[in-house]
Amino acid sequence: MKRTFIALPVSPSSEWTLLVEKIRHQLQKQKIKWVKQELLHLTLAFLGDTNEELINEISRALTGIAPHHHAFTLSFRGMGLFPDKALWIGIENNTALNQLAEHVHETISHFGFQHPQMFSPHITIGRPKEKGLTPVITHALAPYQNHLIHRQEITQFSFYESIFSREGPEYRPIASYALTEKST
C-alpha cells in the first residue's frame, strides 16, 4: 500500500513567503508545525492507503481528465484556521477548479474511493500541535481574512505518493497531467 493524493502544485510568490514568515514570527511562541514551502499543494482528492496494483490504473484514468480542462488562474485570498487542525490560505471561488475537482472525484470513485461531501479548497500552511491556540492564532490571522495573497496560473495537476520519515513528509509525484492551454 502507498499513501496517495491528487493535487495542484503551488508556487508561492515572494509576497506569500513574506506574509507567512510574518505570521510565523507573530506565532513563534506557539507550538505549530509549519508546512515547508516546497510541500505546499492544493489537494483535489485524498486517496490515503492505495493498493499498489491500482496505482497504474488510477494514473491511466487521470490521464483522461486533463484534455477536458483548460489551464486557469487561481487567486489565493485570505487566511484562517480550522480550530485545532490547520492554519490555511483560502482560494477564491473558481468554477474551473471546482469542475476539475469534480471530474477527479468522479474518476476515482470508479476505484472505490469515497466522494467527499464538500470540496473545500485551501492550502494548509501549519498545524497547531496543542489544543487551545484558536484565539491566539485567529487574532494573528484576522488582518489577512480577505487579503489577496497570490495569483497562479494552474497548468497541471499531479498524482502523488506521500512518504513519511523522521525528517517529515515527502511528496513524490507518481505522474503529472498537463491541462489544455487556455483558449484566447
Solvent accessible surface area in square Angstrom, and as a share of the most:
residue,aa,sasa,rsa
1,M,150,0.67
2,K,68,0.29
3,R,92,0.33
4,T,0,0.00
5,F,8,0.03
6,I,0,0.00
7,A,0,0.00
8,L,0,0.00
9,P,38,0.24
10,V,14,0.08
11,S,74,0.47
12,P,26,0.16
13,S,38,0.24
14,S,86,0.56
15,E,86,0.38
16,W,4,0.01
17,T,43,0.25
18,L,128,0.64
19,L,16,0.08
20,V,21,0.12
21,E,88,0.39
22,K,111,0.47
23,I,0,0.00
24,R,91,0.33
25,H,123,0.55
26,Q,97,0.43
27,L,2,0.01
28,Q,116,0.51
29,K,179,0.76
30,Q,50,0.22
31,K,124,0.53
32,I,18,0.09
33,K,102,0.43
34,W,35,0.12
35,V,32,0.18
36,K,99,0.42
37,Q,80,0.36
38,E,136,0.61
39,L,23,0.11
40,L,15,0.07
41,H,38,0.17
42,L,0,0.00
43,T,49,0.29
44,L,3,0.01
45,A,6,0.04
46,F,117,0.49
47,L,14,0.07
48,G,7,0.06
49,D,91,0.47
50,T,1,0.00
51,N,64,0.33
52,E,89,0.40
53,E,134,0.60
54,L,48,0.24
55,I,14,0.07
56,N,100,0.51
57,E,77,0.35
58,I,0,0.00
59,S,18,0.12
60,R,157,0.57
61,A,33,0.26
62,L,0,0.00
63,T,78,0.46
64,G,41,0.39
65,I,1,0.01
66,A,7,0.05
67,P,91,0.57
68,H,131,0.58
69,H,23,0.10
70,H,94,0.42
71,A,9,0.07
72,F,12,0.05
73,T,50,0.29
74,L,0,0.00
75,S,12,0.08
76,F,0,0.00
77,R,74,0.27
78,G,1,0.01
79,M,4,0.02
80,G,11,0.11
81,L,26,0.13
82,F,73,0.30
83,P,86,0.54
84,D,50,0.26
85,K,141,0.60
86,A,9,0.07
87,L,0,0.00
88,W,57,0.20
89,I,0,0.00
90,G,7,0.07
91,I,22,0.11
92,E,59,0.26
93,N,140,0.72
94,N,28,0.14
95,T,93,0.54
96,A,35,0.27
97,L,1,0.00
98,N,57,0.29
99,Q,103,0.46
100,L,0,0.00
101,A,1,0.01
102,E,75,0.34
103,H,50,0.22
104,V,0,0.00
105,H,7,0.03
106,E,88,0.39
107,T,17,0.10
108,I,3,0.01
109,S,48,0.31
110,H,154,0.69
111,F,48,0.20
112,G,64,0.61
113,F,36,0.15
114,Q,161,0.72
115,H,83,0.37
116,P,52,0.32
117,Q,191,0.85
118,M,152,0.68
119,F,50,0.21
120,S,52,0.34
121,P,33,0.21
122,H,52,0.23
123,I,0,0.00
124,T,24,0.14
125,I,4,0.02
126,G,0,0.00
127,R,108,0.39
128,P,16,0.10
129,K,124,0.53
130,E,75,0.34
131,K,163,0.69
132,G,56,0.54
133,L,12,0.06
134,T,41,0.24
135,P,96,0.60
136,V,67,0.39
137,I,0,0.00
138,T,61,0.35
139,H,144,0.64
140,A,7,0.05
141,L,3,0.02
142,A,45,0.35
143,P,95,0.60
144,Y,23,0.09
145,Q,120,0.53
146,N,110,0.56
147,H,68,0.30
148,L,53,0.26
149,I,2,0.01
150,H,21,0.09
151,R,134,0.49
152,Q,29,0.13
153,E,77,0.35
154,I,3,0.02
155,T,73,0.42
156,Q,64,0.29
157,F,0,0.00
158,S,2,0.01
159,F,0,0.00
160,Y,23,0.09
161,E,27,0.12
162,S,11,0.07
163,I,47,0.24
164,F,129,0.54
165,S,62,0.40
166,R,241,0.88
167,E,135,0.61
168,G,15,0.14
169,P,39,0.24
170,E,79,0.36
171,Y,52,0.20
172,R,122,0.44
173,P,88,0.55
174,I,59,0.30
175,A,27,0.21
176,S,58,0.38
177,Y,13,0.05
178,A,78,0.61
179,L,12,0.06
180,T,54,0.31
181,E,146,0.65
182,K,96,0.41
183,S,91,0.59
184,T,182,1.06
